[in-house]
Amino acid sequence: MLESSSISLLTQPFYFVRHGESESNLNNTIAGSLDVPLTKRGLSQAQAAAAAVQSIGVTAIYSSALTRARVTADCIAHTLALQVTVIPELAERNWGELEGQPQSSRIRGVTPAGAETAQQFMERVMRGLAQIDAAGAPLIVAHSGVFRALCRILGIPEPAAPVTNAQPVRFMLPRAPNLAWQVESI
């Protein structure tokens, strides 16, 4: 597995946006690797995220290939007059036989049949992060699972609630040696 110290992105501050509300979010089902669309509200959220990041100096946008993230990234890119670089490794975790099922069917710590293990998911996300050019101020548009993976990689305690749909956040370097990274909403 890649070491986080070998990933240039993880040596500087960067931005993250979870995709706008998807049909699966609305229906409280597990999307995982399913390519579900954004809702009308999700499209509005993506446009609001674009407005929120307009003045923070984003220089590059990287997105999961899944439609819900890609459409969110495209809204932001249009506003910022930037191109989107798609990185398939930034897709949500594959939940196997649980995809499309109610969120309540997921048991924490149990890998369902046909799903990626937590380790496989983390390794894939790390490979995706390694593809990001750390020059400037990159923005990642992906999924709640990728957000949680970033928190684990950077030693940030996992939040009790998932990152909100289309809420831009900034990952910030530790302020002093032996302190943890921090994440703040924009």
C-alpha positions as CSV (number, residue, x, y, z in Angstrom):
1,M,0.0,0.0,0.0
2,L,1.1,3.5,-0.7
3,E,2.3,5.6,2.3
4,S,0.5,8.8,2.8
5,S,3.9,10.6,3.1
6,S,4.5,9.7,-0.6
7,I,1.4,11.4,-1.8
8,S,2.1,15.0,-2.7
9,L,-1.5,16.1,-2.2
10,L,-1.2,15.3,1.5
11,T,1.6,17.9,2.0
12,Q,-0.6,21.0,1.7
13,P,-4.1,22.2,2.2
14,F,-6.8,21.1,-0.2
15,Y,-10.5,21.2,-0.7
16,F,-13.3,18.6,-0.8
17,V,-16.9,18.6,-1.8
18,R,-19.2,15.6,-1.4
19,H,-21.6,15.3,-4.4
20,G,-25.1,16.9,-4.2
21,E,-28.1,14.9,-3.1
22,S,-28.6,11.8,-5.1
23,E,-31.7,9.6,-5.6
24,S,-30.1,7.1,-3.2
25,N,-29.6,9.9,-0.5
26,L,-33.3,10.9,-1.0
27,N,-34.4,7.3,-0.7
28,N,-32.0,6.4,2.1
29,T,-30.5,3.5,0.2
30,I,-26.9,2.4,-0.3
31,A,-25.5,3.7,-3.6
32,G,-21.9,2.5,-3.4
33,S,-20.7,1.9,-6.9
34,L,-24.2,2.3,-8.5
35,D,-24.3,5.2,-10.9
36,V,-27.3,7.1,-9.5
37,P,-28.3,10.6,-10.6
38,L,-28.6,13.8,-8.6
39,T,-32.0,15.0,-7.6
40,K,-33.2,18.5,-8.5
41,R,-32.2,19.5,-5.0
42,G,-28.8,17.9,-5.6
43,L,-28.3,20.0,-8.7
44,S,-29.2,23.2,-6.8
45,Q,-26.8,22.1,-4.0
46,A,-24.0,21.7,-6.7
47,Q,-24.7,25.2,-8.0
48,A,-24.5,26.5,-4.4
49,A,-21.2,24.7,-3.8
50,A,-19.9,26.3,-7.0
51,A,-20.8,29.8,-5.6
52,A,-19.3,29.0,-2.2
53,V,-15.9,28.0,-3.7
54,Q,-15.8,30.8,-6.3
55,S,-13.6,33.1,-4.3
56,I,-11.2,30.7,-2.5
57,G,-8.7,30.2,-5.3
58,V,-9.4,26.6,-6.5
59,T,-6.9,25.8,-9.3
60,A,-7.9,22.3,-10.3
61,I,-10.9,20.0,-9.9
62,Y,-10.7,16.2,-9.5
63,S,-13.8,14.0,-9.5
64,S,-15.0,10.5,-9.1
65,A,-16.3,9.0,-12.4
66,L,-19.7,8.3,-10.8
67,T,-22.4,10.6,-12.3
68,R,-23.5,12.1,-8.9
69,A,-19.9,13.4,-8.3
70,R,-19.2,14.2,-11.9
71,V,-22.3,16.4,-12.4
72,T,-21.4,18.2,-9.1
73,A,-17.9,18.7,-10.3
74,D,-19.1,19.9,-13.7
75,C,-21.3,22.6,-12.0
76,I,-18.3,23.8,-10.1
77,A,-16.0,23.7,-13.1
78,H,-18.4,25.7,-15.2
79,T,-18.5,28.5,-12.6
80,L,-14.7,28.5,-12.1
81,A,-13.9,28.1,-15.8
82,L,-11.8,25.0,-15.0
83,Q,-11.7,21.5,-16.5
84,V,-12.5,18.4,-14.4
85,T,-10.0,15.5,-14.2
86,V,-11.8,12.3,-13.6
87,I,-10.1,9.8,-11.3
88,P,-12.1,6.5,-11.2
89,E,-10.3,5.4,-8.0
90,L,-12.1,8.2,-6.1
91,A,-15.5,6.4,-6.5
92,E,-17.5,5.4,-3.5
93,R,-16.9,2.0,-1.9
94,N,-18.5,-1.0,-3.6
95,W,-21.0,-2.5,-1.2
96,G,-21.7,-5.6,-3.2
97,E,-25.0,-7.2,-2.5
98,L,-26.1,-4.3,-0.3
99,E,-26.1,-1.8,-3.1
100,G,-29.6,-0.4,-3.7
101,Q,-30.7,-1.8,-0.3
102,P,-31.9,0.4,2.7
103,Q,-29.1,2.0,4.7
104,S,-30.3,0.2,7.7
105,S,-29.2,-3.2,6.2
106,R,-25.6,-2.2,6.6
107,I,-23.8,-3.6,9.6
108,R,-20.8,-1.6,10.7
109,G,-17.5,-3.6,10.4
110,V,-19.1,-6.4,8.3
111,T,-18.1,-6.7,4.6
112,P,-21.1,-8.0,2.6
113,A,-20.7,-10.5,-0.2
114,G,-19.3,-9.1,-3.4
115,A,-18.1,-5.9,-1.6
116,E,-14.7,-4.2,-1.3
117,T,-13.1,-4.7,2.0
118,A,-12.3,-1.6,4.0
119,Q,-8.6,-2.2,3.2
120,Q,-9.2,-2.6,-0.5
121,F,-11.2,0.6,-0.5
122,M,-8.5,2.5,1.3
123,E,-5.8,1.3,-1.0
124,R,-7.9,2.3,-4.1
125,V,-8.5,5.8,-2.6
126,M,-4.8,6.2,-1.9
127,R,-4.0,5.3,-5.5
128,G,-6.5,7.9,-6.6
129,L,-5.1,10.6,-4.3
130,A,-1.6,9.9,-5.7
131,Q,-2.8,11.0,-9.1
132,I,-3.7,14.5,-8.0
133,D,-1.4,17.3,-8.9
134,A,-0.8,19.1,-5.6
135,A,0.3,22.4,-7.3
136,G,-2.1,25.2,-6.4
137,A,-5.3,24.6,-4.6
138,P,-6.9,21.3,-5.7
139,L,-10.6,20.4,-5.1
140,I,-11.8,16.8,-4.9
141,V,-15.4,16.1,-5.6
142,A,-16.3,12.6,-4.4
143,H,-18.3,10.7,-1.8
144,S,-18.9,10.4,1.9
145,G,-16.8,7.2,2.0
146,V,-13.9,9.0,0.3
147,F,-14.2,11.8,2.9
148,R,-14.1,9.2,5.7
149,A,-11.0,7.6,4.1
150,L,-9.3,11.0,3.9
151,C,-10.0,11.6,7.6
152,R,-8.5,8.2,8.5
153,I,-5.4,8.8,6.3
154,L,-4.9,12.2,7.9
155,G,-5.6,11.2,11.5
156,I,-8.7,13.2,11.8
157,P,-11.3,11.7,14.1
158,E,-14.2,10.3,12.0
159,P,-17.2,12.6,12.3
160,A,-20.3,11.2,13.9
161,A,-22.4,12.3,10.9
162,P,-21.4,12.0,7.3
163,V,-20.2,15.1,5.5
164,T,-23.2,17.1,4.2
165,N,-24.1,16.9,0.5
166,A,-22.3,19.6,-1.5
167,Q,-20.8,21.3,1.6
168,P,-17.3,22.5,0.6
169,V,-14.7,21.8,3.3
170,R,-11.0,22.6,3.6
171,F,-8.4,20.1,4.8
172,M,-5.7,22.1,6.6
173,L,-2.2,21.0,7.6
174,P,-1.4,20.7,11.3
175,R,-0.5,24.0,12.9
176,A,2.4,22.5,14.7
177,P,4.4,19.2,14.7
178,N,2.6,16.3,16.3
179,L,-0.8,17.9,15.8
180,A,-3.5,16.5,13.6
181,W,-4.8,17.8,10.3
182,Q,-8.0,19.8,10.6
183,V,-11.1,20.0,8.5
184,E,-13.4,23.0,8.4
185,S,-16.6,23.9,6.4
186,I,-16.4,26.8,4.0
